[in-house]
Amino acid sequence: MMSFHQCGGNVGDVVTIPIPKWVLEIGETNPDIFYTNRSGNRNKVYLTIGVDHKPLFHGRTAIEIYSDYMRSFRENMSDFLEAGVIIDIEVGLGPAGELRYPSYPESQGWVFPGIGEFQCYDKYLKAEFKEAATASGHPEWELPDNAGTYNDKPESTEFFKTNGTYLSEQGKFFLTWYSNKLRFHGDEILDEANRALLGCKVKLAAKVSGIHWWYLADNHAAELTAGYYNLNDRDGYRPIARILSRHYGILNFTCLEMRDSEQDAAAKCGPQELVPQVLSGGWRENIEVAGENALSRYDATAYNQILLNAMPNGVNKEGPPKLRMYGVTYLRLSDDLLAENNFKIFKIFVKKMHADQDYCPDPQKYNHEIDPLERSKPKFSNEELMEATKKLPPFPWDEETDMNVGGTRGILAALFGKIFSMFK
């Protein structure tokens, strides 16, 4: 992870590492360099995208800072890059490294399943919105003032309620502007990463947050405040995948372990619908997709759901599965994971992730051969990105994985595999 955000403040974080002191000192005299909600609360986990092109940092813009870091990384880590020790780099694009706005900060009192808040009220983004609204012929339009607060429910707000502002001309204009700003931010930083690492045998990746609460509501409120303009008739994720395709990037998604039935029904959560939508969008754009679990889990149910999402149509005995994830990151290494029973089932899970095959040291045999990074392709036009918002049904998913790790079935399979391996 190439981090440009604060570590700490997210679920599972056990340490706190703030952004550099010299940046925080600039923020003391100019707090508008940080994301800001409508109440004026600043979030210091990441710089607002409103300063991407503002030379506020001792003469440099935020994009230039990120670019300088990446070039320095290549120079100082050249031995590791050339030796193949570093083979993929997830480029941080926002809070927790994810391409999103910090719309649901626990540090400011948010609790699940609050809808979150829009984070575009610093003076730079306010000015950019006013300029965009004026250019569209509506200088009277302002940023939303009726979208509620962090822990509201959608129907308690004028913006997200049934037939609310989000469906009006003004609401659609704002949501398009808000989500476009986020995508352009990610596109620019990935372009700089591509320039810095050009020719290296590495894969670039970007992480998208799995905001599954209120997904089954028509308004998709929590996704909208985070910057994902995703509705029942509009795909908010495939345009991100299309941008990644021009950088030969991997889309890394989360909440792979979750099932709808495990969530609070009142929050209208839909992880089992969200994950196929996002992964299908990546596959349709011919990019690799990867993923991880959102919460620490050590049970067979969670592992089986991860396996299902990693290979939605199961193992193909004639070759690689048609639909398969490039890789899965398990969160996280801990004393709990290494506890005897937890570690036993985890080892079965890892074996099943490799379709019960033994360790293979040759990356060519599992489709992970990495070529030198090529220069990014030309930028997509707005029309091409808008075309990607057309909602299509996800690819079909099996009901259950064929690599089950749980219960007697999974344990016996592991035992038989061990016995058979002794006679090879």
TAWO-V941962 format. One record per residue. N is the residue number from 0. RES is the residue in one small letter. SS is DSSP state (2 for helix, 1 for strand, 0 for the rest). PHI is phi in whole degrees, 0 to 359 (NA if undefined). PSI is psi in radians with two decimals (NA if undefined). Layout:
N/RES/SS/PHI/PSI  N/RES/SS/PHI/PSI
This chain:
0/m/0/NA/2.12  1/m/1/267/1.67  2/s/0/269/2.30  3/f/0/240/0.28  4/h/0/238/2.90  5/q/0/289/2.39  6/c/1/268/2.26  7/g/0/121/2.56  8/g/0/99/-0.06  9/n/0/252/2.85  10/v/0/301/2.22  11/g/0/92/-0.22  12/d/0/290/2.29  13/v/0/244/-0.03  14/v/0/227/2.84  15/t/0/232/2.10  16/i/1/233/1.84  17/p/0/288/2.94  18/i/0/293/2.84  19/p/0/307/2.51  20/k/2/302/-0.68  21/w/2/293/-0.47  22/v/2/286/-0.76  23/l/2/299/-0.62  24/e/2/295/-0.66  25/i/2/296/-0.65  26/g/2/293/-0.37  27/e/2/294/-0.61  28/t/2/263/-0.30  29/n/0/220/1.35  30/p/2/294/-0.18  31/d/2/287/-0.01  32/i/2/284/-0.15  33/f/1/253/2.68  34/y/1/303/2.50  35/t/1/222/2.35  36/n/0/270/-3.13  37/r/0/295/-0.49  38/s/0/282/-0.11  39/g/0/92/0.13  40/n/0/286/2.28  41/r/1/266/2.53  42/n/1/242/1.99  43/k/1/265/0.37  44/v/1/280/-0.34  45/y/1/195/2.61  46/l/1/288/2.47  47/t/0/299/2.53  48/i/2/292/-0.15  49/g/2/293/-0.30  50/v/2/253/0.25  51/d/0/307/-0.62  52/h/0/237/0.45  53/k/0/255/2.13  54/p/0/282/1.12  55/l/0/263/-0.10  56/f/1/248/1.30  57/h/0/55/0.76  58/g/0/93/-0.12  59/r/1/253/2.66  60/t/0/273/2.95  61/a/2/298/-0.75  62/i/2/299/-0.69  63/e/2/294/-0.63  64/i/2/298/-0.85  65/y/2/299/-0.74  66/s/2/296/-0.78  67/d/2/300/-0.71  68/y/2/298/-0.79  69/m/2/293/-0.64  70/r/2/293/-0.69  71/s/2/295/-0.66  72/f/2/300/-0.80  73/r/2/298/-0.75  74/e/2/295/-0.76  75/n/2/275/-0.31  76/m/0/249/0.35  77/s/2/301/-0.66  78/d/2/298/-0.74  79/f/2/290/-0.66  80/l/2/294/-0.78  81/e/2/290/-0.52  82/a/2/277/-0.12  83/g/0/79/0.27  84/v/0/288/-0.71  85/i/0/260/2.02  86/i/0/242/-0.30  87/d/1/212/2.58  88/i/1/229/2.06  89/e/1/273/2.05  90/v/1/273/2.12  91/g/0/293/2.28  92/l/0/233/0.14  93/g/0/171/-2.90  94/p/2/302/2.42  95/a/2/60/0.31  96/g/2/80/0.02  97/e/1/266/2.60  98/l/0/283/1.56  99/r/0/193/2.95  100/y/0/273/2.67  101/p/0/280/1.15  102/s/0/278/-0.25  103/y/0/228/1.14  104/p/0/278/2.09  105/e/2/297/-0.50  106/s/2/295/-0.33  107/q/2/250/0.29  108/g/0/99/0.01  109/w/0/294/2.43  110/v/0/225/2.57  111/f/0/298/2.37  112/p/0/252/0.85  113/g/0/303/2.64  114/i/0/285/-0.27  115/g/0/80/-3.10  116/e/0/225/2.62  117/f/0/296/2.54  118/q/0/236/1.11  119/c/0/222/0.54  120/y/0/253/0.24  121/d/0/289/2.81  122/k/2/295/-0.46  123/y/2/285/-0.82  124/l/2/289/-0.59  125/k/2/299/-0.74  126/a/2/293/-0.69  127/e/2/293/-0.67  128/f/2/294/-0.75  129/k/2/299/-0.71  130/e/2/297/-0.75  131/a/2/293/-0.73  132/a/2/295/-0.71  133/t/2/296/-0.75  134/a/2/296/-0.46  135/s/0/275/-0.02  136/g/0/93/0.24  137/h/0/229/1.21  138/p/0/295/-0.25  139/e/0/278/-0.24  140/w/0/288/2.42  141/e/0/238/2.95  142/l/0/296/2.68  143/p/0/303/2.41  144/d/0/236/0.24  145/n/0/227/0.44  146/a/0/263/0.16  147/g/0/80/-2.90  148/t/0/236/3.11  149/y/0/312/-0.77  150/n/0/255/0.28  151/d/0/288/2.81  152/k/0/263/2.68  153/p/2/306/-0.78  154/e/2/289/-0.19  155/s/2/272/0.02  156/t/0/243/2.61  157/e/0/291/-0.52  158/f/0/287/-0.76  159/f/0/258/-0.13  160/k/0/296/2.95  161/t/0/306/2.24  162/n/0/59/0.56  163/g/0/281/-3.03  164/t/2/302/-0.53  165/y/2/298/-0.32  166/l/2/264/-0.10  167/s/0/279/2.94  168/e/2/300/-0.77  169/q/2/294/-0.73  170/g/2/296/-0.74  171/k/2/295/-0.68  172/f/2/297/-0.80  173/f/2/298/-0.84  174/l/2/296/-0.62  175/t/2/295/-0.81  176/w/2/298/-0.81  177/y/2/299/-0.81  178/s/2/286/-0.62  179/n/2/296/-0.72  180/k/2/303/-0.73  181/l/2/294/-0.80  182/r/2/296/-0.74  183/f/2/298/-0.65  184/h/2/300/-0.86  185/g/2/298/-0.72  186/d/2/299/-0.76  187/e/2/293/-0.75  188/i/2/292/-0.69  189/l/2/295/-0.59  190/d/2/296/-0.72  191/e/2/293/-0.64  192/a/2/296/-0.71  193/n/2/297/-0.75  194/r/2/299/-0.77  195/a/2/292/-0.58  196/l/0/251/0.24  197/l/0/306/2.27  198/g/0/90/-0.27  199/c/0/284/2.61  200/k/0/275/1.28  201/v/0/222/2.75  202/k/1/253/2.40  203/l/1/268/2.57  204/a/1/219/2.72  205/a/1/224/2.49  206/k/1/256/2.38  207/v/0/243/2.39  208/s/0/281/2.47  209/g/0/269/1.42  210/i/0/271/1.59  211/h/0/268/-0.29  212/w/0/281/2.44  213/w/0/67/0.21  214/y/0/295/-0.61  215/l/0/275/0.00  216/a/0/274/2.60  217/d/0/301/-0.56  218/n/0/277/-0.35  219/h/0/49/0.77  220/a/2/303/-0.80  221/a/2/294/-0.57  222/e/2/291/-0.70  223/l/2/295/-0.74  224/t/2/292/-0.45  225/a/2/278/-0.18  226/g/0/107/0.06  227/y/0/262/1.79  228/y/0/279/1.33  229/n/0/242/2.14  230/l/1/228/3.10  231/n/0/299/-0.50  232/d/0/245/0.32  233/r/1/212/2.23  234/d/0/269/2.04  235/g/0/266/-0.03  236/y/0/249/-0.59  237/r/2/297/-0.61  238/p/2/300/-0.58  239/i/2/293/-0.75  240/a/2/298/-0.66  241/r/2/295/-0.71  242/i/2/297/-0.74  243/l/2/299/-0.56  244/s/2/297/-0.53  245/r/2/284/-0.27  246/h/0/254/0.17  247/y/0/57/0.66  248/g/0/265/2.82  249/i/1/260/2.36  250/l/1/267/2.06  251/n/1/255/2.12  252/f/1/242/2.94  253/t/0/232/-3.01  254/c/0/59/0.61  255/l/0/294/-0.42  256/e/0/272/-0.13  257/m/0/271/2.56  258/r/0/237/2.60  259/d/2/303/-0.70  260/s/2/293/-0.28  261/e/2/274/-0.15  262/q/0/260/2.89  263/d/0/291/2.06  264/a/2/300/-0.56  265/a/2/293/-0.37  266/a/2/272/-0.01  267/k/0/48/0.90  268/c/0/282/2.56  269/g/0/217/0.97  270/p/2/298/-0.57  271/q/2/285/-0.22  272/e/2/261/-0.62  273/l/2/293/-0.84  274/v/2/301/-0.86  275/p/2/300/-0.63  276/q/2/299/-0.86  277/v/2/292/-0.82  278/l/2/296/-0.69  279/s/2/297/-0.67  280/g/2/298/-0.69  281/g/2/295/-0.79  282/w/2/295/-0.62  283/r/2/293/-0.43  284/e/0/268/0.16  285/n/0/59/0.69  286/i/0/244/2.86  287/e/0/281/2.54  288/v/1/237/2.52  289/a/1/227/3.09  290/g/1/193/3.13  291/e/1/202/2.87  292/n/0/280/2.62  293/a/0/273/-0.64  294/l/0/238/2.68  295/s/0/291/2.11  296/r/0/224/2.56  297/y/0/229/0.29  298/d/0/252/2.77  299/a/2/298/-0.64  300/t/2/300/-0.78  301/a/2/293/-0.78  302/y/2/299/-0.71  303/n/2/295/-0.64  304/q/2/293/-0.68  305/i/2/297/-0.77  306/l/2/298/-0.71  307/l/2/298/-0.77  308/n/2/290/-0.53  309/a/2/289/-0.58  310/m/0/222/1.41  311/p/0/300/-0.43  312/n/0/245/0.32  313/g/0/82/-3.02  314/v/0/279/2.37  315/n/0/258/1.94  316/k/0/287/-0.19  317/e/0/265/-0.05  318/g/0/160/-2.88  319/p/0/297/2.52  320/p/0/302/2.52  321/k/0/298/-0.75  322/l/0/249/2.05  323/r/0/205/2.58  324/m/0/279/2.58  325/y/0/292/-0.61  326/g/1/189/2.79  327/v/1/231/2.27  328/t/1/258/2.22  329/y/0/263/2.22  330/l/0/252/2.14  331/r/0/211/2.93  332/l/0/294/2.18  333/s/0/202/2.96  334/d/2/298/-0.63  335/d/2/297/-0.73  336/l/2/297/-0.67  337/l/2/278/-0.06  338/a/0/301/2.56  339/e/2/309/-0.99  340/n/2/293/-0.70  341/n/2/298/-0.73  342/f/2/289/-0.57  343/k/2/299/-0.86  344/i/2/288/-0.52  345/f/2/296/-0.71  346/k/2/296/-0.65  347/i/2/296/-0.75  348/f/2/302/-0.81  349/v/2/298/-0.74  350/k/2/298/-0.74  351/k/2/292/-0.59  352/m/2/299/-0.48  353/h/0/259/0.43  354/a/0/55/0.66  355/d/0/66/0.27  356/q/0/273/2.74  357/d/0/284/2.94  358/y/0/303/2.36  359/c/0/240/1.96  360/p/0/279/-0.15  361/d/0/264/1.89  362/p/2/297/-0.42  363/q/2/295/-0.47  364/k/2/278/-0.25  365/y/2/237/0.56  366/n/0/60/0.60  367/h/0/241/0.38  368/e/0/293/2.34  369/i/0/246/2.17  370/d/0/268/2.81  371/p/0/304/2.42  372/l/0/295/2.20  373/e/0/270/2.83  374/r/0/295/2.47  375/s/0/305/2.56  376/k/0/286/2.95  377/p/0/301/2.67  378/k/0/297/2.60  379/f/0/280/2.57  380/s/0/284/2.86  381/n/2/301/-0.63  382/e/2/295/-0.70  383/e/2/293/-0.64  384/l/2/288/-0.63  385/m/2/295/-0.62  386/e/2/299/-0.56  387/a/0/286/-0.19  388/t/0/279/-0.10  389/k/0/296/2.16  390/k/0/282/2.18  391/l/0/239/2.66  392/p/0/293/2.57  393/p/0/292/2.84  394/f/0/297/2.69  395/p/0/292/2.48  396/w/0/246/2.42  397/d/0/294/2.76  398/e/0/289/-0.64  399/e/0/221/2.74  400/t/0/287/2.62  401/d/0/269/0.12  402/m/0/242/0.87  403/n/0/298/2.34  404/v/0/255/-0.15  405/g/0/265/2.75  406/g/2/62/-2.79  407/t/2/297/-0.65  408/r/2/301/-0.83  409/g/2/292/-0.70  410/i/2/292/-0.74  411/l/2/296/-0.67  412/a/2/298/-0.73  413/a/2/294/-0.68  414/l/2/294/-0.80  415/f/2/297/-0.69  416/g/2/300/-0.70  417/k/2/295/-0.74  418/i/2/295/-0.80  419/f/2/298/-0.64  420/s/2/295/-0.44  421/m/2/290/-0.36  422/f/0/255/0.16  423/k/0/284/NA
